[in-house]
Amino acid sequence: MITSDKINSVQRKIKNFLAEIEREENVKITFGTCRYDAAQYGTRMTVKTLVKSESTETVDVSNCKRLGLPSNVIGMTFLLRGVKYQVTELKMRNRKYPIIAKNIRTNKSYKFTPTSVKSYLGTKLTRKDAEGLLG
């Protein structure tokens, strides 16, 4: 019978096994939400490369420019209600909340608007200012 304890046990074993693959292939493997019943469970697994290519850096810079953010926004941290967050990625398909930042303490990711992140970072950049900074 599948229970949440059984799922946690299986996923812990899978993560331990995948840790070697992560090191060898220079990727990060994560599991998404899980659906289960008494007989089976399913989850989504995501594999992201940790290698930044020149093309992905160019995309990040152009996306930052489009959002009016500094080009080095990925990795920046900000404080919100006493909790520290770190900007981890930009998801341009999500028009309203394209900025993803993780809670440093819990490692959980949250979505933010460009306006809110600019204010949390103390950045009062307009699109024109950002273009000037980026050349």
N, C-alpha and C positions, 0 to 999 in steps of 0.2 A: 504494500500500500504506500502511495506517495503522500508524504506529509511535508510541512515546511522544514522540519528538522532533517528529513531525508534529502530534500533539495539542497539545503545548506551544506550537508556532508558531501554530496556528490559534487557540487560546484567548487567546494574547497579543494577536493582532490583534482578536479579538472584544472583549476587555477594553478595548483602546484606543478602539474604536468606541463601546462602551457608556459610557465615562467621560463623554462629553458628555451622554448621556441622564441619567446619575446627577446631574450638576450641574443640568441643567434641571428635572428632576422631584424633586430633593431625596430621592433614594433611594440605597440601597447594593445593588449587584448582585454576587452571589457564585456561584461554581460549586462543585458538590458532587463526589463521587467519580465516576469515569469507568469505563465498561466498553467494551472494544473488541475487535475482531478485525481481520483483514487488510483487510476491506472497509468497515467502518464503525465509528463510535464514538458513544456516547451519554453525556450528562452531565445532571445536574439543575442548573437555574439558580434561584436564590432572589432575590427582590426584596423588600427591607425599606424601609419609610419611615423617614426620619430626623426627621420632624416628630412631636413629642410632643403629642398632643391631651390635653385635660383628662380624657377618659375613660380613656386609657391610663395617665396618671399616677395616677388613682384606683385602677385595677386593680393597678398596681405597689405602691401603698401598702397596699392590702388584702392582697396576696400577701406582702409583707414582714411584715405583722402576723401573718398565718397561720403564717409560718415562724419567727417570733420574731426577726426581723432589724430593724435600724434602717431607717426609711423611705427613707433616702438611700444604701442599700447599692449601688445601681447606680452604677458609676464608682469605688467604693472599691477600694483596692489592698491586697494582703497578700503576705507573704513566706513561701514554702514551700520548704524545703531549698535556700535561697540563690537561689531564682528568684522574681521578682516577677510577680504575677498581678493582673488587673483584672476585677472583676465586671462582666459585660456584659449579662446578661439572666437572667430567671427563666422556667423552663419548668415550669409547674405540672402538666402532664400526666405528667411524669416524677416519680413520687412519691419514689423513693429518691434521685435526684440532680437536684434541680430547679434548682440554681444553676450557671450557665455563667460561667466566667471564662477570659480569654485570657492566655496567657503573653506578657508585654510584649515580650520579646526575639524570639520566633519568630512571634508573632501567631496561634498555634494555640490553639483552644478546648478546654477540658476541663470535665467535669462534677464537681460537688461536692455533698456533703450539707450541710444547714443547720448541723448540729452542727460539722462540720469548719470551715466558713467562719466561724462564730462564734468558734471557738477561734483560727483564724489571724488574725482581725481583733482578737483580744484582747477580744472582746465576750462578757460572761458574762450575757447577757440571757435572762430567761425570757419566756414568752409574756406573762405579766402585766406585766413591766417594759416590754416593747415596746408593749403597749396603753397604758400610762401615758404613754410618750413620744409616741405618736401622737395622743393626745387621746382 
